[in-house]
């Protein structure tokens, strides 16, 4: 049983079976979000001394903004981030964004008169991050997911072909600007492509970058003049280092300097009697490229480069120089970025200052030299999936990229205004700056950006994991379609940085991952993880954070490497060496060679995976399911922390933000269910308020309850109130139940689960779910809608739970169809009779005709009303959408006990659906009378290879018998040797028949007979998942139809039908069930007239009408006619004719036909409004349709006609269409 007030330090009372001592505690699990947001704003730093990063860097980039003639400039001074203007609860309840105003001091400088005008400008509201690392956007909690994207830098690769025909590539990716690709092709020519345009010789680009002469170009590559013998094999293809003058004495040059020597040149030199010549000693690729390059000066190179890049523009020198400068030498257009410069320096062994962000000649030369080394086999290729080449863009950087877009738009508008403002000398800075582009960029990023996601609030673990997620998708990342196997696969650099287990099972597998437990992000955005330093075979306490690039160079041992008491590294298993990781291999080395060691076995996996006990005994596929399903566990009313834990439950509960944690030490002076007061040592009072029954994004509850008592001494950072799915300050996603692995009458076939009635009776798996229903009162053309209790044609019984305003009272029990908020909408009114005029004169607006548009509980829903929120235009005018006068939100809570059809799971991927809930006395029981709570199928274990569940069961049994809760961390779990003494004790004292493998005699609860074989019985921690049968069960008799196909809609939300597909049709054909088949394809589907007549006949108790022609057949005919084919029907007598309706459906004389059905919340009274009939239109209605039992859902068929004898229904409604039928609400999806 649970303690009434569990201690906030429950984890300290657990029995620990772990072997490794944790040298450092887990880092703050949300720091990745908080640190990045702080990096962007630097709100705690003095505005005048901020670093050039985040928002400050953007202002430094964009400002000063100069007018086109340079006479005026807008200069940035500093910015201020103001505190938030409302509470979190207020933002949530009013559907607002929780934000903080941003102000900037801007100067308008007149450079002619030296006059400066300085003023403060409001730049808009920036969404503020909560303490939990989330954002409140339009009242809902959202998370910005971290993006794992390719880093800027240079990447060397090869396109392998026939030996000697390989192509070597170098890709230079900047932070901003054109991508440049260098190619060393088999023909030995070095070419370059800029933004995937035409190839050009790389020397052309170098000349355009300012290299004056070919000699200077050659010297960049270390070319030396050497004298060589005139031997063809030695000098052919080399560049001549001196001009050869003709032997005729006229001074004419026979072979110019820097020409590449051909066979003909050599023959001419032999004939002239030369035996030696001076040549350039340089790589053949450089020689071949210089030969291919026809330019000799920088200007000629610029013109040629411009022609290649902009072939359709006139090649003038000014244009070329301006264009080349803009794409390579303008920091706004081309920027390697801090990370790009760092990666280039590191990859090519350069020492260029990190402030130098433009591409230089030295960079290009270093890249070319790298390509040549790669061709010669002296350089390694880069792996784009290596975590040294992928970096994390956290929320701050993503925000920076988005705000940059807004600021650049703002700059363009400001510059245009400087040109168009008539008297700029008298203008102020605020007249020139338009802040709307910034707000629009932020709104786009947070509201609809791919990386800003609706927060998963199913339980605290789901919240925390969502904030630690890494996604390769999103702008600038991969797409699902283009991502291949390599991008999704586990890489050796993921070790300790990215979890190899936790990833979705669907199309995003491997693209969406999770941060490992101890992983952090360094200043460049690369993932780093902690390692213990080893010096000369001696383990030290020094912790070093290594990036993937750094770690590849070292020998890194595992956390369980044997260590002596003095700290010396020992050989493994009595050998001479130890196994370590080096690059992507595991090798054996001497202990003295070891350089680093892991700090903890759990650092390989994410926090969700680290919650699975005995993880090392589970197959990875099932461990993946286990870690994913823990995030789907529903918070229970009476949760309990696991008997078999892994030791990080308390950190997850605390860091998720679900529990209240004391800010300062002190003594509890007041506590109730809503508030805790702690008096600190300074005699201050800290007050903590607790959310109660608040709805989460997924409809589960957010709720806290205190676990401290009056007068209790509290330390700083101690849990004082449990959140949902927490118990005693620890994560508690499910309950500990007694399970038996035994087949039971087929009720656990195919992973089904058999439960005891005890779990229902004692509310083991009872959860609370809150649904939100909203209604708006709007202005219509016919007048405003009203929230009112006065609803036409509704009896008093339906209004019993409504207050005087027509809103349901808190605490009322409601069921499907009950009114939650009474609302009436004005109807179009016809000319009034004298009697009606008199009534209007006496009663005023009350006598006006209205229709019922109440908010009702949807089909299949219900529960207890727990909260009402009412927003009206007079009180919250700035929050309301145009045309909305009032918004009412009703929150209905459901108390859901576990039932057949609910999905349950353990922590090892062992999932199943509850198939039967059986009386407690009929369940199997142990020899001391203890009944089993859950019966699982033993066949669920061998093929799934998740033995962890069996070991957990055994450990749980031992712990329960001893009254423990235990810690058995991942990769260092308890062993059989650890447990055997306790098993022996249980055999001696309680269950003498129990075997050493912990199998025990189980008795059938119905007969009392012992089962033939001993059974594995123990305690397992099982979860109830959010896939609940109440949300999925659905049935339809009549309902809405698709607008296009006229077939029933699909899905529970549309109140749709079950699809009777092609294969189901085959089944009926196979049985020869002709009438049933005809029914399925006509009246139950898209035979519009037929289904109408059928409904009518059923209501009247008559025989069913003959099915008509399905709408899909008519569509087919129209399609064929659209192809120019004349389609005719061949009748049984052999004659041909057009398709006509049957006699009883004959509509001869009626020219046009429209099939019409209702919109949501409409009644027949509003047909003229809904169908938008123009005033002259005359509409007639088949009298048959208006039988007094007319169907709520049946589509009406209106026939336009000009026949005078038909009754007229004009738009202003002088005739009531449905005078004898009470208006009825029509369900979602019906439409014209």
LINSUL-V910584 format. One line per field, one symbol per residue. ss: DSSP state (@ for helix, = for strand, . for the rest). psi: psi as a letter, one per 20 degrees, with the letter a starting at -180 (. if undefined). burial: # if it has 9 or more other C-alpha atoms within 8 Angstrom, else .. Layout:
ss=???
psi=???
burial=???
This chain:
ss=.........@@@@.==..............@@@@@@@@@@@.....@@@....@@@@@@@@@..==.....=============...@@@@@@.....============....=============.=.....===..=====.=====..=======.......=======..=...=====.....=====.....==@@@@@@@.....@@@@@@@...======..@@@@...==...==.......===....=..@@@@@@@@@....======..@@@@@@@@@.....@@@@@@@@@@@@.......@@@@@@@@@@@@......=.@@@@@@@@@@@@............@@@@@@@@@@@@@@@..............====.@@@@@@@@@@@@@@@@@@@@@@@@@@........@@@@...@@@@@@@@@@@@@...===.....@@@@@@@@.===.............@@@@...@@@...=.............====....==.....=========..==========@@@@@...==.....=....==..@@@..======..======@@@..===..@@@@....@@@...@@@=.@@@@@@@@@@@..=..=.......==...@@@@@@@....==....======...======....=====....==....===..==......==....====...==..==...=======.......@@@.====@@@@@.....==============..==.==........@@@@..=....==....===...===.====.......@@@@@@@@@@@@@@..===..==.....===========....@@@....=============......===.....========.@@@..=.....=..===..@@@@...=.@@@@@@@@@@@@@@@...==........@@@@@@@@@@@@@@.........==..=......=....===========...@@@@........=......=.=......=....@@@@@@@@@@..@@@@@@@@......@@@@@@@@@@@@@..........@@@@@@@@@@@@......==.....==.....@@@........===.......@@@@@@@@.......===.@@@@.........=====................................
psi=qqqgnqqikhhijqppjqhppohqrqrpijhhgghgghhghlhiqphikqqmqchghghhghqqoqrhijhqqpppfrqpoqrqirrghggghjlrporpqpqqpppopoigijpppprpppjrpppqprhjkrqooliqpqpoqppnrpqqappprqopbqpijqppqppoorhpapppoqpnrhjjporqpolkaqqqqhhgghghjjpgrhghghhhjkpqpqpqqmpghgipirppiqpoqqjijjjqpgoqqjqpprhgghghhghijqiqqprpnqphhgghghghoiqiqhghgggggghhhmhjqpnqgggggggghhihjohhhpphrggggghggghjlrkpqiiniqprhhggghgghggghghijjqqqqoiipiijprpoahghggghghggghhgggggghhhhhipgnhhiqrhhhhpoighghgggggghgjqhioqppokgrhgggghhijqppiarpibrqhhipahghirpqhiioigppigoqribijpihoaqprgjqrpahijqpqqqqpqpoljpprjpppoprhgghhiroprrhjppprhijqpqqpljbirqprppckrprprqhhiphqqqhqhiihrrhghiioqkhijqqhghhggghhhhijppprhmrpqpgnriijhhhggghhjhqppphqqappippaihqpppprhjjrppppqpqplqprhjjrqopqpqkrqpippprqkqpippaqkqokjqpnhbqpqoqpnqpnkiikqljqppqqhhhggjkglprpppqppqqqorprhjrqqpoqinpqkprhhijhjqahijpqqpippqrpiqpgpppqpqqpqapqrhghggghhgichhiqprqolqpqprpiarbppiqppopqhhhlhiiqqpiphqppppppqpoorqrpiqprqajkjnqrpphpoqqhiiqqrrhjioqqhppqphiigghikmihhghgggghgggghikrpqpnqqjlrqrhhhhghhggghhhhgnhiprhjjqqpqqphhhjqqqhqqqoqapqoqqprinqhhihpqqpgqaqqqhgijqqrqqhhjlrrppnaghhghghhhikmgggggghiehidknggghggggghghikrqqrpqbpqhhhgggghghhhjjpopqporhjirqrrprrrgijpkqipgqpppprqrqjrrhijghghilprgiqppqpphhhlqikqqhipqqoqoprjphiqpporhjlipphlhjpppqpqrphpr.
burial=.....######..#..##..........##.###.######........#..########.######...######.####..#.....######################.....###.#.#######..###########################......######################.#######.....##########.####.####.#.#.#..###....############......#.#######...##..##...#..######.########.#..###.##########.....#.#..##.#########.#############..#........###...#############...#.#...################.##########.###.##........#.#..####.##########..#.########################..##.#..#...##....############...##############...###########.####.....###..##.######.#.#...######....######......###########.###############..##..################.########################.########..#######.....#...##...###.##########.....##############################...##..##########..#########.#######....##.###.#......##..##..#####.#.###.############.......#.##...#.....########....#####.#..###..#...#...############.########################.######...########.###..#####.##########...###########....##..##.##...#..#...########.....#..#############.##.........####...#.####..####.......#..##...#...############.#########........#####..#..#..##...................#........#..#.###############.......####....##...#..###.#####.......###.##...#..#.#.########
